[in-house]
Amino acid sequence: MTHSDPLDGSIREALADVVSQAPIAPDFDDITASSSGQQKRPMRPIAWAAAAVVAVVVAGVALAGTDDTTVDTGMAAQDSEEDGSAATRCEQAVLRFAADESNVIVFLQPDSTGDQQDDVARAIQGAPEVEVVRFVDQQATYDEFRDLFVNSPELVESVTADILPPRFELRVAGSSPSEAITGVLGTNPAVREIIAADLAMAEMVAQCEAQTHASAGATPTTTIATDDGQEPASGADPSASSGSDEQALDERCEMAKAPYGPGAEVIAAFESTGDFEAVCWIDGSVAKSPPGGDPFDRAVVGIRSDGTSTLIKAGYQSSMQPEAP
Amino acid sequence: MVRSDDGELYRKHADDLVSLATTLVGPSAAADVVAAAVARTLASPQWDRVDDRYAYWVRAVVNEARSAHRSTMRRLGREETVARRGERFVDEAPGPQPEVLRAVADLSLQQRTVTYLAYWRDLPASEIAETLGISEGAVRRHLARARSKLRRSLS
């Protein structure tokens, strides 16, 4: 691509500045080792969000159509009153989640004993590259949970502190901190999940915002930046609104990929109108009916407002490119 | 299923993938994003049928970065705030100036990806489209919007 505009030089300089901060690439052998033992480090959903979902299912709580019940919201409520923005409120609540200096979070099993937690602490403290920033017990986790899902009182009421996982927040040196701590803790039965702090926080914001939208019975009002080049609605802050809506949309599509095999990946997600609220492009295995030849490897799935999904069409990646509905 | 030459291919592209991830999510999560993305592809049942493994890794990194995107925005904002206060952050950790961070942070994930591939890798629009699995028109639209934003923020 040929560029002659002086802007091109400025862009390259800006990229050089950013790329100069790139860490050392993770080692391939470490990646394959973690890949073969991946059940120890699922990237999503994060542990306590998953616990909340379990609680909701167990309690049979309907998430949508919440009443106007209010609860003691603390900081989150103040933010909500100030700007009414789910994105801002969720971000503010999540900022409390991980200390700034931590980069890895180790979630423990909710039913882990004090002795087991001590074992984990000893294992962590025995690793010179690892520093414990803080330990967060179940009650403190519950307080955070309540703040995060303040707009979903049914959800909050269905969850108790004892089902939420306590956690260690760690500062791990090295180029691939999550991989490093996975190696330290091995197959410790008290460890539920190990995840990069940034990723955990991003997942929480997405969960919080998706839950806020569900509880409000409304869909996000701004359009997202999509692969067809659509931009956020006029007047919206692109770096804020597109990110939150995109996250919520991705989460909906992530929930729809299970039928397409364990390796299924959401490659594109679009807002839609009409029968479906979201349209997801998913790479995975799609059986033909009647069966014959290679299965399709790309699916387009529509998601309705009630959360149910339908396969719209299927085909091969070589001949189907993601496009907005 | 890991192929016999996957390691060699990864090592050839590892620095590029980490640079891309750094552009997308910042340095602190970049290595984890790459590790998670590559691990996910290697565990995929489709992996042994993938022809262009580099392109597949690039798309996997972008997908993985999508999750980290929002938190990166927050972190960049915090770093900028600290720098503005004149605290020791900048002196102790020389790196991108706040305005550069802000300029990159203002781009959408797709715009960052296309900008990186166009300006850092010097790939033509057709190759970017092929790598990302999107149309050439979409590449040009993302790039045009990215340039428009960067013109404002870098001038």
Interface residues (C-beta under 8 A of the other chain):
Chain A: M1 H3 D5 L7 D8 S10 I11 R12 A14 L15 D17 V18 V19 S20 Q21 A22 P23 I24 A25 P26 F28 D29 D30 I31 T32 S34 S35 Q38 M43 R44 E91 L95 D100 N103 S175 S176 P177 S178 E179 A196 D198 L199 M201 A202 E203 V205 A206 A225 T226 D227 D228 G229 E231 P238 S239 A240 S242 G243 S244 E246 Q247 D250 G261 P262 G263 E265 V266 I267 D283 G284 S285 D297 Q317 Q321 P322 E323
Chain B: V2 D6 G7 Y10 R11 A14 D15 L17 V18 S19 A21 T22 T23 V25 G26 P27 S28 A29 A30 A31 D32 V33 V34 A35 A36 V38 A39 R40 L42 A43 S44 P45 Q46 W47 R49 R59 A60 N63 E64 R66 S67 A68 H69 R70 S71 T72 M73 R74 R75 R78 G95 P96 Q97 V100 L101 A103 V104 A105 D106 S108 L109 Q110 Q111 T115 Y116 A118 Y119 W120 D122 L123 P124 A125 G133 I134 S135 G137 A138 R141 H142 R145 R147 K149 L150 R151 L154 S155
